[in-house]
Amino acid sequence: MKMKKIALGLLVTGVVSTTALAYAATRPVDIASKLTGKTVETLYQERAQGKTYGTIAKEAGKLEEFKQEMLKSKKEILDQRVKDGRLTQAQADEIYNAIKNNAANCDGTGSQRLGQKYGVGFGNGQGRGQGNGTGLGQGMRRGLGNGYNK
């Protein structure tokens, strides 16, 4: 019986760790890091100087890839929120389509404020962690956001 509890504990820990890693890999800073080859700390420094992750990706010639990865990330978040009962499928579809349409015009400066009017809380300021807010009324503040509200 003790071995079963240990095995179950390891399984749960593995699933939680894998989920957390998958979620963390969808942060804009991680996407920019993967595409540009810059470290997360270097990107945080550039971000603190006023650059958006989109601008950083654009300077590296990776803006289109950045936009696609961000769109994919936001779709995954919306799908999870539907699964969790925090959004209806219709709400998620409306938000996703608006973000997709706005992304087509994205120049990397963050001026589009993608998703902000929907208050879905994809990002909130310079946070390095994952927030705990509901995402209501905050939306995306700077470009494509830096952290996610759950």
For each residue, the residues with C-beta under 8 A, 3 or more apart:
1: 4 5
2: 5 6
3: 6 7
4: 1 7 8
5: 1 2 8 9
6: 2 3 9 10
7: 3 4 10 11
8: 4 5 11 12
9: 5 6 12 13
10: 6 7 13 14
11: 7 8 14 15
12: 8 9 15 16
13: 9 10 16 17
14: 10 11 17 18
15: 11 12 18 19
16: 12 13 19 20
17: 13 14 20 21
18: 14 15 21 22
19: 15 16 22 23
20: 16 17 23 24
21: 17 18 24 25
22: 18 19 25 26
23: 19 20 26 130 148
24: 20 21 27 30 130
25: 21 22 30
26: 22 23 30 31 73 76 77 148
27: 24 30 31 146 147 148
28: 31 32 53 70 73 123 143 144 145 146
29: 32 33 40 43 44 47 53 128 146
30: 24 25 26 27 33 34 40
31: 26 27 28 34 35 53 66 69 70 73
32: 28 29 35 36 38 43 53 56 57 66
33: 29 30 36 37 38 39 40 43
34: 30 31 69
35: 31 32 57 60 62 65 66 69
36: 32 33 43 56 57 60 62
37: 33 60
38: 32 33 42 43 46 56 60
39: 33 42 43
40: 29 30 33 43 44
41: 44 45
42: 38 39 45 46
43: 29 32 33 36 38 39 40 46 47 53 56
44: 29 40 41 47 48 126 128
45: 41 42 48 49
46: 38 42 43 49 51 56
47: 29 43 44 50 51 52 53 56 126 146
48: 44 45 126
49: 45 46
50: 47
51: 46 47 55 56
52: 47 55 56 108 109 110 142 143 144
53: 28 29 31 32 43 47 56 57 66 143 144 146
54: 57 58 63 66 67 106 107 108 109 110 143 144
55: 51 52 58 59 108 109 110 143
56: 32 36 38 43 46 47 51 52 53 59 60
57: 32 35 36 53 54 60 62 63 65 66 108
58: 54 55 61 62 63 66 107 108
59: 55 56
60: 35 36 37 38 56 57
61: 58
62: 35 36 57 58 65 66
63: 54 57 58 66 67 106 107 108
64: 67 68
65: 35 57 62 68 69
66: 31 32 35 53 54 57 58 62 63 69 70 108
67: 54 63 64 70 71 103 106
68: 64 65 71 72
69: 31 34 35 65 66 72 73
70: 28 31 66 67 73 74 103 144
71: 67 68 74 75 99 100 103
72: 68 69 75 76
73: 26 28 31 69 70 76 77
74: 70 71 77 78 96 99 115 122
75: 71 72 78 79 96
76: 26 72 73 79 80
77: 26 73 74 80 81 120 122 148
78: 74 75 81 82 87 92 95 96 120
79: 75 76 82 83 92
80: 76 77 83 84
81: 77 78 84 86 87 92 120
82: 78 79 85 86 87 88 89 92
83: 79 80
84: 80 81
85: 82
86: 81 82
87: 78 81 82 91 92 95 120
88: 82 91 92
89: 82 92 93
90: 93 94
91: 87 88 94 95
92: 78 79 81 82 87 88 89 95 96
93: 89 90 96 97
94: 90 91 97 98 118
95: 78 87 91 92 98 99 115 118 120
96: 74 75 78 92 93 99 100
97: 93 94 100 101
98: 94 95 101 102 114 115 117 118
99: 71 74 95 96 102 103 114 115
100: 71 96 97 103 104
101: 97 98 104 105
102: 98 99 105 106 112 114 115
103: 67 70 71 99 100 106 112 114
104: 100 101
105: 101 102 112
106: 54 63 67 102 103 112 114
107: 54 58 63 111
108: 52 54 55 57 58 63 66 143
109: 52 54 55 143
110: 52 54 55 113 142 143 144
111: 107
112: 102 103 105 106
113: 110 116 117 139 140
114: 98 99 102 103 106 140 144
115: 74 95 98 99 102 118 120 122 139 140
116: 113 119 139 140 141
117: 98 113 139
118: 94 95 98 115 139
119: 116 135 136 137 138 139
120: 77 78 81 87 95 115 135 139
121: 124 131 133 134 135 136 138 139 148 149
122: 74 77 115 135 139 140 144 145 148 149
123: 28 127 140 141 142 144 145 146 147 148 149
124: 121 127 131 133 138 141 145 146 147 149
125: 141 142 146 147
126: 44 47 48 142 146
127: 123 124 130 131 146 147
128: 29 44 146 147
129: 147
130: 23 24 127 147 148 149 150
131: 121 124 127 147 148 149 150
132: 149 150
133: 121 124 136 138 149 150
134: 121 149
135: 119 120 121 122 138 139 149 150
136: 119 121 133
137: 119
138: 119 121 124 133 135 141 149
139: 113 115 116 117 118 119 120 121 122 135
140: 113 114 115 116 122 123 143 144 145
141: 116 123 124 125 138 145
142: 52 110 123 125 126 145 146
143: 28 52 53 54 55 108 109 110 140
144: 28 52 53 54 70 110 114 122 123 140
145: 28 122 123 124 140 141 142 148
146: 27 28 29 47 53 123 124 125 126 127 128 142
147: 27 123 124 125 127 128 129 130 131
148: 23 26 27 77 121 122 123 130 131 145
149: 121 122 123 124 130 131 132 133 134 135 138
150: 130 131 132 133 135
